Structure formats: C-alpha cells, structure tokens
Amino acid sequence: MSDLATLEADLSARIVAATDEASLDAIRVDALGKQGAISGLMKTLGTMSPEERQAMGPKLNGLKDRIGEAIVTKKAQLAEAALEAKLAAEKVDASLPPPAVRTGAIHPVSHVMEELARIFGEMGFALEEGPDIETDFHNFTALNFPPKHPARDMHDTFFLNATDEMGQRKVLRTHTSPVQVRTMLKQKPPIRMICMGRTYRKDSDATHTPMFHQIEGLVIDEVTTMADLKGTLMAFIKAYFEIDDVRVRFRPHHFPFTEPSAEMDVGCDRSGGSVRIGTGDDWLEILGCGMVHPNVLRACGLDPEVYQGYAFGMGVDRLATLKYGMPDLRDYFAADVRWLKHYGFSPYLLPGLAGGL
Ligand code: DAH
C-alpha cells in the first residue's frame, strides 16, 4: 500500500471509531490542521516538479476532500446520536396512567358521612365540629340533664380522670348533641348546622359498639316549627334512601334537651329477612328529634321568648347498615381488609345529589 493509501486507511479507521465530537475534532486537527498530516503533504506540492505536482495534486486534493467529508458526516452522526440519547433520557410519559388497581377503599361510614354532608349541605346546613373529649357542661348540663340525674348513667358514659375548669370529670362525648351547645354559644341565630362524628358508650353487641358515629342537626330561628322539622327530615329520608315516597310517623318520646320530643319511624318492609325502606307497612325507628328545650336555649345565652328551633340526632353506622346491608356493627371497626374490600367504596365515586348518591 502506498503511503497515501495507508494514511487514508488510518484516518478513516480513526474517524469511524470516534465516539464523541472532541475526539473527532482531534482527528481533524491531526489531518487537516495547520500542522496536520495532509496539510504537510500539500505543502510539499510547491517543491515538486510540474509533472510530479500534476500527478500528486489531484491525489492529495482527493484525499483531503474525502477525509473532510468523512469528518463532516461522522460529526452529523454523532450529533444525531447525542440528541437521541438526550431525548431518551428526558422522556416524559404524558399518557394516562393504567386503570388503577383497587388496593384501598373508602369505609362505608366515611362514604355515608359524605352523602349526609351533601344532602344536608344542599338544604343549607353548615358543618360544625366539636371535640371527642367533652366537658360535663357541654355533654350534659347545658343540654338540660339535671345534676345527678340517672340520664347521665343511662348513657353508659366513659368518664375520664381529667377534670374541667369546673372540677368535673371530662367525658368521652356520649352523643353529638354537645356540638349544638358549642354552636349556639359561638354563633348568632339563624343557625342551621349539622355535626357528624364519633361518640362513645359502654356497650358492645351486634348492634352496639363502644365507639360509634352520630349525626346531629340543629336549626334555630325566630319562627321554626315542628312542621319544618318534619319536612326537613322527610326530604332527607327521600334523598338518602333514594326513594320518591316515604311514610313517616312521630312517636312521643323523652329527651332532656327537647320539648316536645319524638322518635321518628319510617315505613319499611321486613318480609324476606331484610329491611327495605319505602315500601311495606312495618315501621322502623330511625332517629330522635324535637323542639329545642327553653332551658337549653337559656344555657346557651339565647332568649326562648325570641328564639326557638328544632334538633335531631341519629346513628350514622345504622344508616349505613340500612342502606348498604352490613350485618354486624362490630365488623365496621375490626380493621379487616377483606371486609373493607367487600363493603368499601371506590374513592372515585364521590357522592353528590346531582350525580347520584
Ligand atoms: N342525643 C340523642 C341520643 O344520642 C339523639 C337526639 C335526640 C339528638 C333528639 C337530638 C334530638 O338532637 O333532638 O340518643
């Protein structure tokens, strides 16, 4: 092989093997730079005889052109490869995630609370909160439970060792009614509130757990009647059980904080071993309610000559059972994922009155 052919083969091999622009540029300098091999040979043309120059000139120019072109081509390839690598490294997957594998579920109690908040929310009730650990005043006294009255024991109260400012032992709230008191103490009528949350009583069997959930409602205004109470509760029952027609009846009852007091039953059908709301001629007790007792208004700083109102309270867990059919209340709080998988709700199914509960 001639020297030129060897030089070309050597440079071409180096060009092919180059892995980045810097090494390619080094080859360019070695070949075509001022001190480069090909440039050196070009300079010798001037020292040649005309015949030699005529023979060597085209060969050297050809070599110079081919090497220059090979470098330009390789440079473009390297740039493209670098871009490809960059694109691959910075790839963003903008497609939707695959359908979710359902590993978690919303507990029926949470789901029902969401439904209740929506229904009462659309009826203009605001959501209020109160603490699980209550003072005797809020849980009993302000609600017209006389001191030492057996009703305090009737609630199977959990008493704590800690005492409140009045030296009385605190309690785990036995109902959500103390939130009525808290709301009346901090807000001016008209009041239209609900409260949902945990309540506690020493009780445990298939239909009672020591911790359970209640929803409380309170409306205070200058003219609020038992008829408003009835209309509100009937609208609620229709919306919650998704039925068009509902039969209700009010049975006289006693609660210290309402006068008159009643329990409300809804018409149901018990044939076939399950309870179906909205049909049949049986009755199912569903909630307690009444007109707020003047003593409660007074304890909360409201003048019973000016204001009156109604209140109601019911068990959220029981509402869930009636609608979704979980048989044993204790399972609700056993933290068994198999139960939750079976009875739980998809987080994507947020209930709403417009879209359906
Ligand atoms: N607090 C009552 C209970 O736990 C339920 C109740 C009854 C609440 C009548 C009320 C009401 O607001 O008016 O048994």
Residues whose N, C-alpha, C, O or C-beta is under 5 A from the ligand:
A	BS01	DAH	T174 H175 S177 G217 F255 T258 G288 C289 G290 A311 F312 G313
